[in-house]
């Protein structure tokens, strides 16, 4: 089970308080929540808090307040005793959609693996559009992402990870298109964890040449190593940082843009009256529909970019120096 500690988990409640009277609460729509919106209403999520060495668990925020152990202050739960909350491990809406994306990816992969074990797709042609789509996606990740960027003798063991990353991120991105859905990848803590996993895999599989070029720089004068080594060490961490921020920024900005443009209807109606709101809707609704299509494309594109850059970073670390030199001579 994966848990994300999110220091912004209570920001939505505080945003709602700060925006009372406003026609639309933009930030309240994009930040994390302690409840999940569904077509049938809200489902409140468990609150799990570590306070002064004691672990407290409640079925919802309301249950925590009713217990008398906690009170709400500025949208956050605070211990009634005044003791600081050491760690908030509460289940949040973004975490629910992360789990949903991972579970769907696992179920699809396992079900397709069972089909291939039975010979469907190996001894015969793939059956049905779903298996054909799965095979196209898997072959695309294997041949165009993994094989193109990781050495030929090493790429196969990274295909499962790259495929899982691509599919699960695509699910998380597309969930945000649902009217009641949340975009988990619009949360920096989610993208940071994903980037950290890539970072660990990259460094764990780094070749001897990779580490030599980080700490020793063969053939480089000793004085230059003093300058280059810190730069290379910083470079190890800037790669996953770029992965996390790129995915987060693209998904957050797209969601904010859709909310703002659709929100123009409510803003104009609040300022100028309902007639103005209806008039603006003739502009906002078609533009929002176009943005939804664009956001779906961007969601798939960002999943591809994350998997591609992960493969590039893994390939750079796993590649032996001799292979690199042969590649240069071949291009020359």
C-alpha positions as CSV (number, residue, x, y, z in Angstrom):
1,X,0.0,0.0,0.0
2,X,1.3,3.4,-1.0
3,X,0.7,6.4,1.2
4,X,1.6,10.0,0.4
5,X,2.2,12.5,3.1
6,X,0.7,15.7,1.6
7,X,1.2,18.9,3.5
8,X,-1.4,20.5,1.3
9,X,-4.2,18.1,2.1
10,X,-6.1,20.7,4.1
11,X,-5.6,23.5,1.6
12,X,-8.9,22.9,-0.1
13,X,-10.9,23.5,3.1
14,X,-9.0,26.7,3.9
15,X,-9.4,27.8,0.3
16,X,-13.1,27.3,0.5
17,X,-13.2,29.4,3.7
18,X,-11.2,32.2,2.1
19,X,-13.3,32.3,-1.1
20,X,-16.7,32.5,0.6
21,X,-18.9,34.8,-1.5
22,X,-16.8,34.3,-4.6
23,X,-18.7,33.0,-7.7
24,X,-16.1,30.2,-8.2
25,X,-13.3,28.8,-6.1
26,X,-10.5,27.9,-8.5
27,X,-7.9,26.6,-6.1
28,X,-10.6,24.7,-4.2
29,X,-11.2,22.7,-7.3
30,X,-7.6,21.6,-7.9
31,X,-6.1,21.0,-4.5
32,X,-6.3,17.8,-2.5
33,X,-9.4,16.9,-0.5
34,X,-10.3,14.6,2.4
35,X,-13.4,13.5,0.4
36,X,-14.0,12.0,-3.0
37,X,-16.7,13.4,-5.3
38,X,-18.9,10.9,-7.1
39,X,-22.0,11.2,-9.4
40,X,-24.0,10.3,-6.3
41,X,-22.4,12.7,-3.8
42,X,-19.3,12.9,-1.6
43,X,-17.6,10.0,0.1
44,X,-15.7,11.1,3.1
45,X,-12.2,9.6,3.6
46,X,-10.5,8.3,6.7
47,X,-8.3,10.6,8.8
48,X,-5.1,9.1,10.2
49,X,-2.9,11.4,12.3
50,X,0.1,10.9,14.5
51,X,0.1,13.2,17.4
52,X,2.6,13.2,20.3
53,X,3.5,9.6,19.7
54,X,-0.1,8.4,19.5
55,X,-1.9,7.2,16.3
56,X,-5.5,8.4,15.8
57,X,-7.7,7.0,13.1
58,X,-11.3,8.2,12.2
59,X,-13.7,7.4,9.4
60,X,-13.9,11.1,8.4
61,X,-13.0,14.6,9.4
62,X,-16.4,15.0,11.1
63,X,-15.8,11.9,13.1
64,X,-12.4,13.2,14.3
65,X,-14.0,16.5,15.4
66,X,-17.0,14.7,17.1
67,X,-14.5,12.6,19.1
68,X,-13.4,15.7,20.9
69,X,-9.7,14.9,20.3
70,X,-9.4,17.3,17.4
71,X,-10.8,20.7,16.4
72,X,-10.9,22.4,13.0
73,X,-8.8,25.5,12.7
74,X,-8.2,27.3,9.4
75,X,-9.5,24.3,7.6
76,X,-7.1,21.9,9.2
77,X,-7.4,19.4,12.1
78,X,-5.6,20.5,15.2
79,X,-5.3,18.4,18.4
80,X,-7.6,19.7,21.1
81,X,-4.8,19.3,23.6
82,X,-2.6,21.7,21.6
83,X,0.0,19.1,20.7
84,X,1.3,19.5,17.1
85,X,0.3,16.9,14.5
86,X,3.5,15.1,13.8
87,X,2.4,13.3,10.7
88,X,-0.8,13.3,8.7
89,X,-1.3,10.0,6.9
90,X,-5.0,10.6,6.0
91,X,-6.4,9.2,2.8
92,X,-7.0,11.9,0.3
93,X,-8.8,12.2,-3.1
94,X,-5.5,12.3,-5.0
95,X,-4.3,9.2,-3.3
96,X,-7.5,7.4,-4.1
97,X,-7.0,8.2,-7.8
98,X,-3.4,7.1,-7.6
99,X,-4.5,3.8,-6.2
100,X,-7.2,3.5,-8.9
101,X,-4.7,4.1,-11.7
102,X,-2.3,1.5,-10.3
103,X,-5.0,-1.1,-9.7
104,X,-6.4,-0.7,-13.2
105,X,-3.0,-1.0,-14.7
106,X,-2.3,-4.2,-12.6
107,X,-5.7,-5.7,-13.5
108,X,-5.3,-5.1,-17.2
109,X,-1.8,-6.4,-17.2
110,X,-2.6,-9.6,-15.3
111,X,-5.7,-10.3,-17.4
112,X,-3.8,-9.9,-20.6
113,X,-0.9,-12.0,-19.3
114,X,-3.4,-14.8,-18.7
115,X,-4.6,-14.6,-22.2
116,X,-1.1,-14.8,-23.6
117,X,-0.3,-17.8,-21.4
118,X,-3.3,-19.5,-23.0
119,X,-1.9,-18.8,-26.4
120,X,-4.3,-16.1,-27.4
121,X,-2.0,-13.5,-29.1
122,X,1.0,-15.9,-29.3
123,X,-0.3,-18.9,-31.2
124,X,-3.2,-17.0,-32.7
125,X,-4.1,-13.4,-33.5
126,X,-5.1,-11.1,-30.6
127,X,-8.8,-11.3,-29.9
128,X,-10.9,-8.2,-29.6
129,X,-10.2,-4.5,-29.7
130,X,-9.0,-4.4,-26.1
131,X,-6.2,-6.9,-26.5
132,X,-5.2,-5.3,-29.8
133,X,-5.0,-1.9,-28.0
134,X,-3.0,-3.5,-25.2
135,X,-0.5,-5.1,-27.6
136,X,-0.1,-1.9,-29.6
137,X,0.6,0.0,-26.4
138,X,3.0,-2.6,-25.0
139,X,5.0,-2.9,-28.3
140,X,5.1,0.9,-28.5
141,X,6.6,1.2,-25.0
142,X,9.0,-1.7,-25.7
143,X,10.2,-0.8,-29.1
144,X,9.9,3.0,-29.3
145,X,10.7,4.0,-25.6
146,X,12.7,1.2,-24.0
147,X,14.7,-0.3,-26.9
148,X,15.5,3.1,-28.4
149,X,17.0,4.6,-25.3
150,X,18.4,1.7,-23.2
151,X,21.3,-0.6,-24.3
152,X,20.1,-3.6,-26.3
153,X,21.4,-6.1,-23.7
154,X,19.6,-4.4,-20.8
155,X,16.4,-2.8,-22.0
156,X,14.1,-5.8,-21.5
157,X,14.1,-5.8,-17.7
158,X,13.0,-2.1,-17.7
159,X,10.0,-2.6,-20.0
160,X,7.5,-3.7,-17.3
161,X,8.3,-0.6,-15.2
162,X,8.1,1.8,-18.2
163,X,4.9,0.2,-19.4
164,X,3.4,0.5,-15.9
165,X,4.5,4.1,-15.6
166,X,3.1,5.0,-19.0
167,X,-0.3,3.4,-18.5
168,X,-0.9,4.4,-14.8
169,X,0.1,8.0,-15.4
170,X,-2.2,8.1,-18.5
171,X,-5.1,6.8,-16.3
172,X,-4.4,9.4,-13.6
173,X,-4.3,12.2,-16.2
174,X,-7.5,11.1,-17.9
175,X,-9.4,10.7,-14.6
176,X,-9.2,14.5,-14.2
177,X,-11.5,14.8,-17.3
178,X,-14.4,13.3,-15.4
179,X,-16.8,16.0,-14.0
180,X,-16.4,14.6,-10.5
181,X,-12.8,13.3,-11.0
182,X,-9.5,14.6,-9.6
183,X,-6.2,14.8,-11.4
184,X,-3.7,13.1,-9.1
185,X,-0.8,14.2,-11.2
186,X,-1.7,17.8,-10.6
187,X,-0.3,17.2,-7.1
188,X,3.5,17.7,-6.7
189,X,3.7,15.0,-4.0
190,X,2.4,12.4,-6.5
191,X,4.7,13.4,-9.3
192,X,7.6,13.6,-6.9
193,X,7.1,10.0,-5.7
194,X,6.9,8.8,-9.3
195,X,10.1,10.7,-10.2
196,X,11.8,9.3,-7.0
197,X,11.1,5.8,-8.1
198,X,12.7,6.5,-11.5
199,X,15.6,8.1,-9.7
200,X,16.2,5.0,-7.5
201,X,15.9,2.6,-10.5
202,X,18.3,4.8,-12.5
203,X,21.0,5.0,-9.8
204,X,20.6,1.3,-8.8
205,X,21.3,0.2,-12.3
206,X,24.1,2.7,-13.0
207,X,27.1,1.1,-14.6
208,X,30.7,1.4,-13.4
209,X,31.3,4.0,-16.1
210,X,28.3,6.0,-14.9
211,X,29.7,6.3,-11.4
212,X,33.3,7.0,-12.7
213,X,32.0,9.9,-14.7
214,X,30.1,11.2,-11.6
215,X,33.0,11.1,-9.1
216,X,36.2,10.5,-11.0
217,X,36.1,11.8,-14.6
218,X,38.7,9.6,-16.3
219,X,41.2,11.6,-18.3
220,X,40.2,14.9,-16.8
221,X,42.9,16.9,-14.9
222,X,42.5,16.7,-11.1
223,X,41.7,20.4,-10.7
224,X,38.8,20.1,-13.1
225,X,37.4,17.3,-11.1
226,X,36.9,19.7,-8.2
227,X,34.5,21.7,-10.4
228,X,32.9,19.0,-12.4
229,X,32.1,16.5,-9.6
230,X,29.7,18.8,-7.7
231,X,28.0,19.7,-11.0
232,X,27.5,16.0,-11.9
233,X,26.2,15.2,-8.4
234,X,23.7,18.1,-8.7
235,X,22.8,16.7,-12.1
236,X,21.7,13.4,-10.6
237,X,19.0,15.2,-8.7
238,X,17.9,17.8,-11.3
239,X,16.7,15.0,-13.6
240,X,14.0,13.6,-11.3
241,X,13.2,17.2,-10.2
242,X,12.5,18.1,-13.9
243,X,10.4,14.9,-14.3
244,X,8.2,15.8,-11.3
245,X,7.8,19.5,-12.1
246,X,7.1,19.0,-15.8
247,X,4.2,16.5,-15.2
248,X,2.8,18.5,-12.3
249,X,2.9,21.9,-14.0
250,X,1.3,20.7,-17.2
251,X,-1.5,18.8,-15.6
252,X,-2.2,21.6,-13.0
253,X,-2.2,24.4,-15.5
254,X,-4.6,22.5,-17.8
255,X,-7.1,21.9,-15.1
256,X,-6.9,25.5,-13.9
257,X,-7.4,26.8,-17.4
258,X,-10.6,24.7,-17.9
259,X,-12.0,25.8,-14.6
260,X,-11.3,29.5,-15.2
261,X,-12.8,29.5,-18.7
262,X,-15.9,27.6,-17.6
263,X,-16.0,29.8,-14.5
264,X,-16.4,32.9,-16.6
265,X,-20.1,32.0,-16.9
266,X,-20.6,32.3,-13.1
267,X,-18.3,35.3,-12.8
268,X,-20.3,37.3,-15.4
269,X,-23.6,36.1,-14.0
270,X,-22.5,37.2,-10.5
271,X,-21.3,40.7,-11.7
272,X,-23.7,41.6,-14.6
273,X,-26.6,39.2,-14.1
274,X,-27.9,36.0,-15.5
275,X,-28.3,37.3,-19.1
276,X,-24.6,38.1,-19.2
277,X,-23.8,34.7,-17.9
278,X,-25.9,33.0,-20.6
279,X,-24.2,35.2,-23.2
280,X,-20.7,34.2,-22.1
281,X,-21.7,30.5,-22.1
282,X,-21.8,30.6,-25.9
283,X,-18.1,31.3,-25.8
284,X,-17.0,29.4,-22.7
285,X,-18.8,26.0,-23.3
286,X,-17.4,25.4,-26.9
287,X,-13.9,26.5,-25.8
288,X,-14.1,24.2,-22.8
289,X,-15.1,21.3,-25.0
290,X,-12.0,22.0,-27.2
291,X,-9.8,22.3,-24.2
292,X,-11.1,18.9,-22.9
293,X,-10.0,17.3,-26.2
294,X,-6.6,19.1,-25.9
295,X,-6.2,18.1,-22.3
296,X,-6.9,14.4,-23.2
297,X,-4.1,14.6,-25.7
298,X,-1.8,16.4,-23.3
299,X,-2.6,13.7,-20.7
300,X,-1.4,11.0,-23.0
301,X,1.5,13.1,-24.2
302,X,2.7,13.7,-20.6
303,X,2.5,10.0,-19.8
304,X,4.7,9.3,-22.9
305,X,7.2,12.1,-22.0
306,X,7.5,10.8,-18.4
307,X,8.2,7.2,-19.6
308,X,10.5,8.4,-22.4
309,X,12.6,10.6,-20.1
310,X,12.7,7.8,-17.5
311,X,14.1,5.5,-20.3
312,X,16.6,8.1,-21.4
313,X,17.9,8.6,-17.8
314,X,18.1,4.9,-17.2
315,X,19.8,4.3,-20.5
316,X,22.4,7.0,-19.8
317,X,23.2,5.5,-16.4
318,X,23.2,1.8,-17.6
319,X,25.3,2.4,-20.7
320,X,28.9,1.3,-20.7
321,X,31.4,3.9,-21.8
322,X,32.7,1.7,-24.6
323,X,29.2,1.5,-26.2
324,X,29.0,5.3,-26.1
325,X,32.3,5.6,-27.9
326,X,31.4,3.1,-30.5
327,X,28.2,5.0,-31.1
328,X,30.1,8.3,-31.6
329,X,32.5,6.6,-34.1
330,X,29.6,5.1,-36.0
331,X,27.9,8.5,-36.3
332,X,31.2,10.0,-37.4
